[in-house]
Amino acid sequence: MTRTDPALAALAGARPVPFWLDDPDHRPAPAPALVGDERCDLLVVGAGYSGLWTALIAKERDPARDVVLIEAKEVGWAASGRNGGFCAASLTHGRANGLSRWPDEYATLEKLGLANLDAIEETVQRHGIDCDFERTGEIDIATEPHQVAELRDAADEAARLGLSRPEFLDRDALRAHVDSPTFLAGLWDRDGVAMLNPARLAWGLRRACVDAGVRLYEHTPAQALTSDSETVRVRTPFGRVRARHVALGTNAFPSLVRRARPYLVPVYDYALMTEPLTADQLDAVGWQGRQGLSDSNNHFHYFRITADNRILWGGHDVVYHYGSRIHPDYDQRPETFRTLARTFLRCFPQLEGLAFSHRWGGVIDTCSRFSPFFDTAHGGRVAYAAGYTGLGVGATRFGAEVMLDLLAGEQTERTRLEMVRSKPLPFPPEPVRWAGIGVTQWSLTRADARAGHRNLWLRTLDRVGLGFDS
């Protein structure tokens, strides 16, 4: 008799839905759709993290401000309810990316990022948001010999620049925290990352917004944006909103400001969730500190343990569809789930026999500099932030502050940043976009197989500041 592949056996009962959203006990009842016309001071489009933070902070800054929040489906249904639950202080998709792009202001960016994470923690506590917030930090892991030296160099560079220094863990020290035969070393950022339940964070922010007086409409897609000398108008299927100002938090979905679209590509990311571990299985892996983990490959994995002791295992494939297409059918990708299941068992062979309970994917926005960008349109009355590239759980709150500063015309420490005043390079049109992303993905896979060696294509992208990652 042929033995069943353990990875495929582990996938047999996995539900094809996002684990975090499969939570009827906490999911709020939907708000009504907008029918008819509305007027307001501020219209926020999109009720993921970006829109939720913008609406809430707008009311905190001025409780008398009339704020309307519209959402095409339901609060948190897209990336905000499907991610890994890593809430990072980094505003720049990691220190290396930030230092390479904005070395002169990186210390300020790090300070603002940590303050932003502190503010998220304070908001969770003040509003009693039950989202399993744990400030455990994150460990970047070397699984190949060349990555050990890279992690040591990163720790030394932080010390040399006077930045917060992550703790280097050798093989034995790392495996005392979490045990895997693939782990060679780690770099532990103790304070700069929190773990949380992403859907419950979105639902908690929803409640905070409504309690603050935000008028929420779900199942209300924004179809077009125009303006005149006095107001900005947004058309929806059954009505229209006139507003003094508009903030766009649509991220991966096509922007109502068309000139923003070339700066973004939507890509699909995938994840698995295991059943809860038994006491013996927990003993086999350790994970006493409950830190978030990610390996150091180009096609990296991110993984964490949940409040009920499941393991989320995501990453590896980043999938782009020709023409920047977005479709619900892309949320499921069997070949990626097979790869994820196999790499999970390679990392944790002691957990063979553990089954996956959920498998899912979702679209995220990525830009060529791997970190958010900001701008205004329609005479400064429309603001947008986008391009979070898979690290938006924390950074979207900062983006909300920036959008509100820009709409107010205020010069702040945030709006004076070169990061805020500059834009990434746009992606080329099709078919060059699709071909370029394909070559880049092939090159990244080749680099992972060749001790991190970056070929001429990748080195050229590095020099011009154009890339593709999650």
C-alpha positions, 0 to 999 in steps of 0.5 A: 500500500502506498503511504499517504504524503503526510503534508497532504494528509494534514490538509485533508480537513482544512476549511477553505476560509480565513481562520480569524474571520471564522468566528461567529461569536465575535463577528459583529452584525453588519451595518446597513448600506448607504441609501440616498445622499449624505453630507459630512465633514470627512468621508473615509473610504474602506473599513480595513485598518487604514480606514478604521484608524483614520475615522477613529483618530479624526473623531479623537482629534475633533469629536464634533467632526462629522465622519462617515465611513463606507465599506464595499463589503464588511469591516475587516473582510480583506487583508485586515482580517486575513493576515498573520497578526504581526503588529510591527513598529517598523514603518519601513518594512524592516530596518534594512529597507528603511536604512537603505532608503532614508538613512538620514531620517531613519532614527526618527522613523524608528522613534515614530514607529515605536510611538505608533505601536505604543499608541496601538497598545494604549488604544486596545487597552482604553477601548477594551478591545479583546484581540489577544494583544501580546507584545512578545517581539519577533525573531528573524531566523537563519535557516542557511549558513550565510544568513547567520553572518547577515543576522550578526551584521544587522545586530552590529550595525544597529549598535554602531548607529545607536539604534535599538539593538535586537538580541542575537541568538546562536543556535542553542539559544534560539532552539531553547525558545523554539525548537526546530532542526532547521534553525541556525541562529536568530535576531530577537526584536524584543519590543518592536512587534506584538502578536494579536488576533487581526479580525478582532482588532478590526472589529474592536476598532469598528466598535470604537468608531461607532461609539465615537459617533462615526456613521458606518455603512457596509456593503457600500462600494465607492464607485467614482470620485469627483469634486467641485469648488466646494465639495468632493462627491463619492458615488455609491450604488444607491446614493452619493456622499458629499464631503469637505474632505475624503480619505482613501484606505482602499490599498490593494483595490483600484484607487479612486485617484487614478494617478495612484494606480501605477504605484501599486500591484496587488499580490496574493499571500497564503496561510495555513492554521493548525488545530490546537497543539496538545500538551505533548506537542507544545513540549516538543516545540517549546515556544515559551516566549510566544514570539512571532517568527520569520525566516530570512529567505527571499521567499520567507515564511512567517509563523506564530502561535495563537492564544489557543495554541495553534500555529499559523504558517504563512508566506513562501509564495507571492502570486501576481495575476496578469493585469493586476487582477483581483478575484475571489477564486484566487483566495484558494491555491492548492499548489501553495497550500501543498508547499506550505504544508511540506515546509511546515513539516520540514521545520517541525518534523516532531509535529507530524500528524498535526492537522491543519484546520484552515487554509486561505489567501488574500490580496495585499498591496505592494509598491516598489519601495516596500513601505507606504506612500502618501499623497493628496489630490483634488486640491488637497481635499482628498488624501490617500495612503497605500503600499504597506506591502504586508506590514500594515497591521501597525503602520496603517495607524501611522498612515491615518495620522499622515492622511489627517495631517495632509488634509488639515494642511498641517506641517508636522514631524510626520509630514516633514519626513522625506518618506512622506514627501517622496513617492516610490517608482511606478511599476511599468504597464503590462505586459512589461509589468507581468514579465518583470515580476516573473523574472524577479520571482525566478531570480529570488527563488534562484538566490535562495538556492544559491546562498543568497547570491543576487543575480544581475537582474536583482542587483540592477533593481537594487540600484534603481530602487525598484523591487517586488516582495511581500 
